[in-house]
Amino acid sequence: MRGSIFGVLALVAVCALPVAGQSFGSSTVPATSAAGCKDAPNQLTPNHVVPVRPKPQPYTAEFKSTTVKTLADGSTITSESTEVIAVDSQGRRMSATTNLSSSRGQTPTTSFNIYDPVAHSSTYWNSNGHEVSVTNQSMTDSSRNACPGIAPKAAQVQQPVVHSQTLTEELGMETIQGMEARGRRTTTTTPAGAIGNSAPLVRVDEIWTWSGPDRFHLIVREIHDDPQFGKTTKELVKFTQDEPEPSIFQPPPDYEISTEGPREVHCPQPVAPPQ
């Protein structure tokens, strides 16, 4: 009897051990089971896919945007801006946007946004100020359900959906800054009366995407023509795949740093039921 018990315990121990040769660094793990463990719980199925986060590819891209809005009298308002986006091999992302349409005699303002997935923080400052705002983000999303026994709020009532007509067409290939990009145009027509419009509204969106090695994709041109907001064209003007300088992810040394942490969750005290 004692020998039978030891035999069962040994079999359970073998089934609990990880399968030899499994590599969780690859995207596909073969399901090879130990002898006698075919029906063991939590068994990996054949060709079980283990998600692997792709390594960020460093690059620096510079874009120029132009927006032209036509007024009721036929005159136009034109605004221009530039944006520089840099990503390093750690996944840090820097975005610097400069408004070139500032008032006469004023220096254009550049706004900087840094996202650091390693430090779990977001940093913001602009060229005309002297303060840096750093927000530390929580590593988990448990704060939404941190209060036990508290049911989440009911979802807000959605507004009626406007049944617009959408047409998508492929535009083929075009060379933009020496990069072969594939274009797609989407035309959305909002019928008259749907949002108080007396005539149908036609919005046209074009997206041109360059596909690099290792499934790296970059939008190199965007065109959004909306009768309500005007026509905006954003196009790539410079691109490199070198590692960005680490200094661009740091705020100016003479700026004052203001740091905020994740918001604390204050759970309401449970109310005792009436006796």
ZIWOVEN-V757875 format. One record per pair of residues at least 12 apart in sequence whose C-alpha atoms are under 7 Angstrom apart, sorted by sequence separation. I is the first residue (numbers start at 0). J is the second residue. D is the distance in whole Angstrom. If there is no record, write none. Layout:
BEGIN
((I;J;D) (I;J;D))
END
This chain:
BEGIN
((66;78;5) (82;94;7) (83;95;5) (97;109;4) (111;123;6) (112;124;7) (121;133;6) (122;134;6) (170;182;5) (188;200;6) (189;201;6) (206;218;7) (207;219;6) (221;233;5) (18;31;7) (30;43;5) (65;78;6) (66;79;6) (82;95;6) (83;96;7) (96;109;5) (97;110;7) (111;124;5) (120;133;7) (121;134;5) (169;182;6) (170;183;5) (188;201;4) (207;220;5) (220;233;6) (221;234;6) (18;32;6) (30;44;6) (65;79;5) (82;96;4) (95;109;6) (96;110;5) (110;124;6) (111;125;6) (120;134;5) (121;135;7) (169;183;5) (170;184;7) (187;201;6) (188;202;6) (206;220;6) (207;221;6) (220;234;4) (18;33;7) (30;45;5) (64;79;6) (65;80;7) (81;96;6) (82;97;6) (95;110;6) (96;111;7) (110;125;4) (120;135;4) (168;183;6) (169;184;6) (186;201;7) (187;202;5) (206;221;5) (219;234;6) (220;235;6) (29;45;6) (30;46;7) (64;80;5) (81;97;5) (95;111;5) (109;125;6) (110;126;7) (119;135;6) (120;136;5) (168;184;5) (186;202;6) (187;203;6) (205;221;6) (206;222;7) (219;235;5) (29;46;5) (63;80;6) (64;81;6) (80;97;5) (81;98;7) (94;111;6) (95;112;7) (108;125;7) (109;126;5) (119;136;5) (167;184;6) (168;185;7) (186;203;5) (205;222;5) (28;46;6) (29;47;7) (63;81;4) (80;98;4) (94;112;5) (108;126;6) (167;185;4) (185;203;6) (186;204;6) (204;222;6) (205;223;7) (14;33;7) (27;46;6) (28;47;6) (62;81;6) (63;82;6) (79;98;6) (80;99;5) (93;112;6) (94;113;7) (108;127;6) (119;138;7) (166;185;6) (167;186;6) (185;204;5) (204;223;5) (27;47;6) (28;48;6) (62;82;5) (79;99;5) (93;113;5) (165;185;7) (166;186;5) (184;204;6) (185;205;6) (203;223;6) (204;224;6) (27;48;5) (61;82;6) (62;83;6) (79;100;6) (92;113;6) (93;114;7) (165;186;6) (166;187;7) (184;205;4) (203;224;5) (14;36;6) (26;48;6) (27;49;6) (61;83;4) (78;100;5) (92;114;5) (165;187;4) (183;205;6) (184;206;7) (202;224;6) (203;225;7) (26;49;5) (60;83;6) (61;84;6) (91;114;6) (92;115;7) (164;187;6) (165;188;6) (182;205;7) (183;206;5) (202;225;5) (26;50;6) (60;84;5) (91;115;5) (163;187;6) (164;188;5) (182;206;6) (183;207;7) (202;226;7) (14;39;7) (26;51;6) (59;84;6) (60;85;6) (91;116;6) (163;188;6) (164;189;7) (182;207;4) (23;49;7) (59;85;4) (90;116;6) (163;189;5) (181;207;5) (182;208;6) (200;226;7) (58;85;6) (59;86;7) (163;190;7) (180;207;6) (181;208;5) (58;86;5) (180;208;5) (181;209;7) (57;86;5) (58;87;7) (180;209;4) (57;87;4) (179;209;6) (56;87;7) (57;88;5) (178;209;7) (56;88;6) (161;193;6) (55;88;5) (55;89;7) (55;90;5) (176;236;7) (146;266;5) (142;264;7) (131;254;6) (130;254;5) (131;255;6) (132;256;6) (133;257;6) (134;258;6) (135;259;6) (136;260;7) (137;261;6) (129;254;5) (130;255;5) (131;256;5) (132;257;5) (133;258;5) (134;259;5) (135;260;5) (136;261;6) (129;255;6) (130;256;6) (131;257;6) (132;258;6) (133;259;6) (134;260;6) (135;261;6) (113;248;6) (87;242;6) (93;248;6) (87;243;6) (85;243;7) (68;228;6) (69;229;7) (68;229;4) (67;229;6) (68;230;6) (66;229;7) (67;230;5) (66;230;5) (67;231;7) (66;231;4) (65;231;6) (66;232;6) (64;231;7) (65;232;5) (64;232;5) (65;233;7) (64;233;4) (63;233;6) (64;234;7) (62;233;6) (63;234;6) (62;234;5) (63;235;7) (62;235;4) (63;236;7) (61;235;6) (62;236;5) (61;236;6) (61;237;5) (60;237;6) (61;238;6) (60;238;4) (59;238;6) (60;239;7) (59;239;5) (58;239;6) (59;240;6) (58;240;4) (57;240;6) (58;241;6) (57;241;6) (58;242;6) (59;243;7) (57;242;5) (58;243;7))
END
